[in-house]
Amino acid sequence: MKKLIGAASLAAMCLMALPGCSGKAEAAQDQLPADFNSLDDAAKVAYMMNNVEPDSVARFICDAALGRERLGMRIDTLAMAAAYAYEHYNDSSLIVFSREFDTYSANLPLEDKMRIYVMAGESDPNRLGYQLGLEYVSHIRDNKMTAEDVRREIEAFRSACANDSDTYVRFMKGFKTVLRTDHGKDLPENIYNSFIDY
């Protein structure tokens, strides 16, 4: 998984549906070929690479794989779509693409982040929950989340794990491990108090 999601990973996701995207990117998306959804994943990515910036392509691949794209565009196989971009970008474009994938995926809600890891196909299923838990305190810090934000996201994640309670249990174990390690540092005390015995 690290291989796909790490800095030199094959990666992926795109903009279009999200605020703050460039006008050029939105214009390109709004003028998609009529048969865009009938193209295979590689052809969709190739079209986007020719029309928007690498960071937007990264967000597009991820959002389309998650079904979050506002125009209903879909990517069927995240790993293949990401591999195409990874293989056809070079130098600075590849760096921008990889960096945006890492940043964007790190800031997805837990449920979506888990889905991206699973779709990438390189995460050990037995370690997935633990990995997500270990990373979660950084996510809380980076997004300046409140205890209520954390509670909502964890409950949504628990629901997403309804058929896989082991992943949720491992997530909480990893999360609490980092809470204990970071206790008394820059993490708000109410976050620690709210979740150390959750």
C-alpha positions as CSV (number, residue, x, y, z in Angstrom):
1,M,0.0,0.0,0.0
2,K,2.8,2.4,0.9
3,K,4.1,1.8,-2.5
4,L,0.9,3.0,-4.1
5,I,0.1,5.7,-1.6
6,G,3.7,6.9,-0.8
7,A,5.6,9.8,-2.3
8,A,6.6,7.9,-5.4
9,S,3.5,6.0,-5.4
10,L,1.0,5.5,-8.1
11,A,-1.7,7.5,-7.0
12,A,-4.7,9.3,-7.8
13,M,-7.5,11.8,-7.5
14,C,-9.0,14.9,-8.9
15,L,-10.6,18.1,-8.5
16,M,-13.5,18.8,-10.4
17,A,-16.2,18.3,-7.8
18,L,-14.3,20.2,-5.2
19,P,-14.2,23.9,-4.4
20,G,-11.0,25.7,-5.1
21,C,-10.2,24.0,-8.3
22,S,-8.9,25.9,-11.2
23,G,-11.3,27.4,-13.7
24,K,-9.5,25.6,-16.5
25,A,-10.1,22.3,-14.8
26,E,-13.8,22.9,-14.3
27,A,-14.1,24.1,-17.9
28,A,-12.4,20.9,-19.1
29,Q,-14.7,18.8,-17.1
30,D,-17.8,20.6,-18.2
31,Q,-16.8,20.0,-21.8
32,L,-16.0,16.3,-21.6
33,P,-16.6,14.2,-24.7
34,A,-20.1,12.8,-24.9
35,D,-18.7,9.3,-24.7
36,F,-16.4,10.0,-21.8
37,N,-18.0,7.5,-19.4
38,S,-17.7,4.7,-22.1
39,L,-13.9,5.1,-22.2
40,D,-11.7,2.7,-20.3
41,D,-9.9,4.0,-17.3
42,A,-6.6,4.7,-19.1
43,A,-8.4,6.7,-21.8
44,K,-10.2,8.8,-19.2
45,V,-6.9,9.5,-17.4
46,A,-5.2,10.3,-20.6
47,Y,-7.9,12.8,-21.5
48,M,-7.6,14.5,-18.1
49,M,-3.8,14.6,-18.3
50,N,-4.1,16.5,-21.6
51,N,-6.6,19.0,-20.2
52,V,-5.9,19.7,-16.6
53,E,-2.9,20.1,-14.2
54,P,-1.4,17.0,-12.5
55,D,-2.8,17.8,-9.1
56,S,-6.3,17.9,-10.6
57,V,-5.7,14.6,-12.3
58,A,-4.7,13.1,-8.9
59,R,-7.9,14.3,-7.3
60,F,-10.0,13.2,-10.2
61,I,-8.8,9.6,-10.1
62,C,-9.5,9.3,-6.4
63,D,-12.8,11.0,-6.5
64,A,-14.0,9.1,-9.5
65,A,-12.9,5.8,-7.9
66,L,-14.8,6.7,-4.8
67,G,-17.9,7.8,-6.8
68,R,-17.6,11.4,-5.5
69,E,-17.4,13.0,-8.9
70,R,-20.1,15.6,-9.5
71,L,-20.7,14.6,-13.1
72,G,-21.0,10.9,-12.3
73,M,-17.7,10.0,-13.9
74,R,-16.3,6.7,-12.7
75,I,-12.9,5.0,-12.5
76,D,-13.4,1.2,-12.2
77,T,-9.9,0.3,-11.1
78,L,-7.9,2.8,-9.0
79,A,-4.6,1.0,-9.3
80,M,-4.7,0.8,-13.1
81,A,-5.8,4.4,-13.5
82,A,-3.1,5.6,-11.1
83,A,-0.5,3.4,-12.9
84,Y,-1.3,5.0,-16.2
85,A,-0.7,8.5,-14.8
86,Y,2.4,7.4,-12.9
87,E,3.9,5.9,-16.1
88,H,3.0,8.8,-18.4
89,Y,4.0,11.8,-16.2
90,N,7.7,12.7,-15.8
91,D,9.8,14.9,-13.7
92,S,8.0,17.9,-12.1
93,S,4.6,16.7,-13.3
94,L,5.1,13.4,-11.6
95,I,6.2,15.1,-8.4
96,V,3.1,17.3,-8.3
97,F,0.9,14.4,-9.0
98,S,2.4,12.2,-6.3
99,R,2.4,15.0,-3.7
100,E,-1.2,15.8,-4.3
101,F,-2.2,12.2,-4.1
102,D,-0.5,11.8,-0.7
103,T,-1.9,15.0,0.7
104,Y,-5.4,14.5,-0.6
105,S,-5.7,10.9,0.5
106,A,-4.3,11.7,3.9
107,N,-7.1,14.2,4.4
108,L,-10.0,12.0,3.3
109,P,-12.6,11.0,5.9
110,L,-11.7,7.7,7.5
111,E,-14.3,5.7,5.5
112,D,-13.0,7.0,2.2
113,K,-9.4,6.7,3.2
114,M,-10.0,3.0,4.0
115,R,-11.7,2.5,0.6
116,I,-8.8,4.0,-1.2
117,Y,-6.3,1.8,0.7
118,V,-8.5,-1.3,-0.2
119,M,-8.8,-0.3,-3.8
120,A,-5.1,0.3,-4.1
121,G,-4.8,-3.4,-3.2
122,E,-1.4,-3.3,-1.6
123,S,-2.5,-2.9,2.1
124,D,-2.4,-5.9,4.3
125,P,-6.0,-6.4,5.3
126,N,-4.9,-7.5,8.7
127,R,-3.0,-4.3,9.3
128,L,-5.3,-1.9,7.6
129,G,-7.3,-0.8,10.6
130,Y,-4.1,-0.4,12.7
131,Q,-2.4,1.6,10.0
132,L,-5.4,4.0,9.8
133,G,-5.4,4.3,13.6
134,L,-1.7,5.2,13.7
135,E,-2.2,7.9,11.1
136,Y,-5.4,9.4,12.6
137,V,-3.9,11.7,15.2
138,S,-2.0,13.5,12.4
139,H,-5.2,13.8,10.5
140,I,-6.9,15.4,13.6
141,R,-4.0,17.9,13.9
142,D,-3.8,18.8,10.2
143,N,-7.5,19.4,10.0
144,K,-7.8,21.1,13.4
145,M,-10.7,18.8,14.3
146,T,-12.8,19.1,17.4
147,A,-13.8,16.2,19.6
148,E,-17.2,16.3,18.0
149,D,-15.7,16.2,14.5
150,V,-13.6,13.2,15.6
151,R,-16.6,11.4,17.1
152,R,-18.7,11.9,14.0
153,E,-15.9,10.6,11.7
154,I,-15.2,7.6,14.0
155,E,-18.9,6.7,14.1
156,A,-19.2,6.9,10.3
157,F,-16.1,4.7,10.1
158,R,-17.6,2.2,12.5
159,S,-20.7,1.9,10.4
160,A,-18.6,1.4,7.3
161,C,-16.9,-1.5,9.2
162,A,-20.2,-3.1,10.1
163,N,-19.2,-6.3,8.3
164,D,-15.6,-6.1,9.4
165,S,-15.5,-5.4,13.1
166,D,-11.8,-6.5,13.3
167,T,-10.7,-3.5,11.2
168,Y,-12.6,-1.1,13.5
169,V,-11.0,-2.8,16.6
170,R,-7.5,-2.5,15.1
171,F,-8.2,1.1,14.2
172,M,-9.1,2.0,17.8
173,K,-6.0,0.1,19.0
174,G,-3.7,2.1,16.7
175,F,-5.5,5.4,17.5
176,K,-5.2,4.9,21.2
177,T,-1.6,3.9,20.9
178,V,-0.8,7.3,19.4
179,L,-3.1,9.2,21.8
180,R,-1.0,7.8,24.7
181,T,2.3,8.5,23.0
182,D,1.3,12.1,22.1
183,H,-0.5,12.9,25.4
184,G,0.6,16.2,26.8
185,K,2.1,17.5,23.5
186,D,0.1,19.6,21.1
187,L,-3.1,17.5,21.0
188,P,-6.0,19.1,22.8
189,E,-6.6,17.5,26.2
190,N,-10.3,17.1,25.5
191,I,-9.4,14.9,22.4
192,Y,-7.4,12.6,24.7
193,N,-10.0,12.5,27.4
194,S,-12.8,11.9,25.0
195,F,-11.2,8.9,23.1
196,I,-8.7,7.2,25.3
197,D,-11.4,5.0,26.8
198,Y,-13.8,5.2,23.8
